[in-house]
Amino acid sequence: MALEIIDFDNIDEWSTSLEAVLRPLITDFAWKNLTNANFQFIEDARDLLFELTNRDEIIDTVLHWLRSKKLVGYHGTRLIESEIDSIRLNGLLPLNAVTRRDRLVRALSSHPNWHEVSKRLDDVIQSHGQGNREGKREGQAHLTLSMTGLVQGFNHYLVYGSEFDQNVAQELLGQDGMKLLLLDGVSKVIKVAIPGEIAVKAAHPFFSVESLRAKGDTPNLVKEFLETWSFKLSNPNLQSRQLRVDCGMIFWKTIPADWIVDILAVEIPPNQRVL
């Protein structure tokens, strides 16, 4: 049987499913308190839920629920048609800095100073790739939980493309390089359906679920779904897409082509670009 696909941005489609597994763990007294509360912050709803129930039991239940589904993740970038075709065929590949060279040359070579700065291109690619300058990205592919978060909250990937490309272009040509990246390709959001067990692991790339729980923290993904669901109990008009959530998932292997649900065109007006 195919797994149900859960898109965080569409809470009206998944809240009933989550409620079905959580409601038996919540007494009528606790339910009344949650639905009648006047929360100022979304995390306050989660805190009250934990106060009125068995925290570990709630977290265990949400983890099991997440792992029994497929979760939607989003990747934003700029692509030309041949790159779109490649992703549809081969999946979304982890960053290999050397392979970004073609795009960088294509985007930046029209600059009047390109003949001079291009002499540094390979060294700068090495520095930002295997050299890990500006943070380690080599060998990683990134998704995020919310399309609204990506498009409205941190859309520089859609405006300029890969963060790696941005770092290289910025070092070589400053703001001129960024402007040239903006002209190369079109903004695309890659929508992916990830098996829940893999999504939970990808949301904890450096610290495990168990280590976070041992410190008293709520695991990633559990936190986002549980806060939003519990807050909506007393704020029924809440839509999760309004929250612009940023919850990342990191993959060290190719995201398979058969996980890709769609590749969507988006338009980012100049006054909505987040740098």
N, C-alpha and C positions, 0 to 999 in steps of 0.2 A: 504494500500500500504506500502510495506517495506521501511524503511528509508535508504537513501544512506549512505554507510559507508565511512568515510573520514580517511585516514591514513596520518598524517602529513608528514611522510618521503617520500611520493609519490606525490610531488607537481604537476607533470605533469598530474596527475589524478584529482586533485581538483582545480587547479588554474582557469580553465575556468568557473567552477561553481561559484567561488567567484567573478570572474570578471563580470559575468552576473548581479550580484546584486549591485556591486560597480560602474561599468562604468557609469550608468545614473546619479550618484552623482558627477562625475568628468568632468569638462569642457574640451573642446578640448585644450585650452591653458594649463590647468593643466596637462592634459595627455601628451602633448608634452614635458613639463618640466620634468615630471617624467621619461619618456622613454629615454630622452636625457641626463639625469643627470649622473655625474660621482661620485657616492657615495663612500666614504672611509669606512664607517661603516654601517651595516645593519639597525641600528636604524635611521640613517640619512634619509633613504627613507621614513620611517613612519612619521618622523617629517615634511618632506616637504609635504607629502600627507595631513597631518593635517593643515599645513599652507595654502595650496591651496584650501581646501575644508571646509565643515562644520564638525568639529571634532566629535561632538556629533552624528550627522547623520551617519557618517561613523561607529562609534562604535556601535550604535544601530543596524545598518544593519548587521554588522559582528556577533553580538550577536544573532540576529534572525536567521542568516544563520547557525551558530553553533548549535543552539537549534533545528533546523529542521532536523538535521542529526544524525547519530551515529558516535562517535569519537573513534578511536582506542587508547587504552592504553596498556602499557606493564609492566609486573612484572617479575623481575629476581630473581632466587633462585637456590638452589641445591636440588634435589629430588631423592628419590629411587622409584622403580616402584609402590609400594603400595600407596605412597603419590600422585603420578600422577593419579592413579585410583581414589583416594579419591577426588581430585580436580575436575576431570571430572564429578564425581557423585554429589558432595556436593557444588561445587563452591570454591572460594578463601576466606578463613575465616579470619576475623580480628585476630590480634595477641592475643593469650591467653598464657601468659608466662608459666603457669603450663604445658600446653600441649607440650612445647618445650623440656621438660625434657627427653623424650624418645630419641629424636634426639641427644641431647647433650651427653647422656650416651653412645649411640651407637657410636658416633664419637670420644669421648674423652677417653673411658674406656681402650683403649689399652696402654695408657701412663703409664710408670713405676711408676709414683707417684700418679696414680689415687686413690689408696686406701686411701691416706691421703687427697688429695684435694677434693674428693667426699663428705667428711663430710661437706663441705661448700656449696655444690651445691644448696641445697634448699634455703639457705639464700641469695645466690648470684642471683638466679632466682627471688626471691621476691624483692630484691633490684633494679634489672633492669626492673622488670615488674611493679607491682603496686607501687613500691617505686619510679618509674620515674627517676632513675639514668640514666645519659646520654641522657636525654630527654624523653618525654612521647611517648610511642609507643603502650602501652596496649590498646586493643580494636580498633586498626586501621589496615586497609589494604591499601597498597600504590601502585599506578600505575604511570607511567611516559609517556609522550607524544611520545617520539622518541625511537625506538628500537636502532638506531645507537648511540644515546646519552647513552643509557644503556650499550650497548655492548662495545663501544669504549671510552666512557667518564667517566663512574662510574660503572665499572663492578665488583666491589668487592662483590656485592650480588651474582653474577654468580660464582665467584671464591670460596667464602666461605659459601654462604647461607645467611640466615636471619641476619640482622644487630643486632638483639637481641642476636642470637647465637654467633655472633662475640664478642660482649661485654662481655658475660658470659665466653666464652672460653679464651678470653684475660685476664680477671681478674683471672681465676683459674690457667691457665698454660702458660700465655704469648704467645710468638711466637710459642711455641710447640703446643698450643691449636689451633692456626690458621692453622698450617700445617695439623693437624688432621682433621679439618673441610674441608679442601681442598680435602681430600681423601674420604669424605663421600658423596655419591650420585653423580649425574651428573648435569652439568649446563643446566638449562631450562629457556626459556622465555615464559611466558604465555601471549598470545595475546587476548585482550578483546575488544569487541565492546560495547560502553557505550552510552545509549540514551543521546543526546546532552544536554538537560536540566540538567540532573544529572551530566554530565561531567563538565559543567560550575560551578555548585555548589561545586563539589568535588575539583575543582581547586582554590576555595576560602574558605578554611576550617576555617580560623580565621578572615578574613576581607572580607566583602561582596563586590560584584561588585559595589554597590552604594557608599559604603564608599571609595573605591579606586578612583572612578570617582570624588567624591567630593573633593578629594585631588589633582586632576589633573593627576592622574595616569591612565594608560591604563589597563583594566582588563586582568587577566591571560587568556591564550588561544587566546583571541583577539590579544594581543600583538604579540605572536609567529606567528600566521597565517598572520596577517596584515604586520608585518615587512618583513617576507619572501616573501609574494606575491608582495609587493610594490618594494622591492629590485630587484626581478626577472624581473620587467618591463624594467629595464635598463641593466640587466645582465641575458640575456635569457638562458645562460648555467648553471645557478645556480640550484643545486639540494638540496632540503631541508634536505635530509639525511646527507649532508656534514657538517651541522651546529652543530651536536651533542647536540641538545637542551635538557635542563633539565627543564621540567615543570611538577611538580608533581600534583597528584590528590589523596586526602585522603578520604577513605570510612570508616564509622563506623558500617556498616552492611556487611554481607556476600555479596561478588560479585557473583551473581547467575551463576550457571553452564551453563545456556543457553545463557549467554553473552560471554562465552569463545569460541573464534574462533579456536584457535589452541594452542598446547603446543609444542614449537620448541626446538630442541637440538642445542646448540651452543658450539663452541670450543674457548676457550680463551688461545692463546699461552702464555707461561711464560713471554715473552718480551713485551706483551701487557696488562699485569695485572696492573690495577690502584688501588693502596692501599689507 
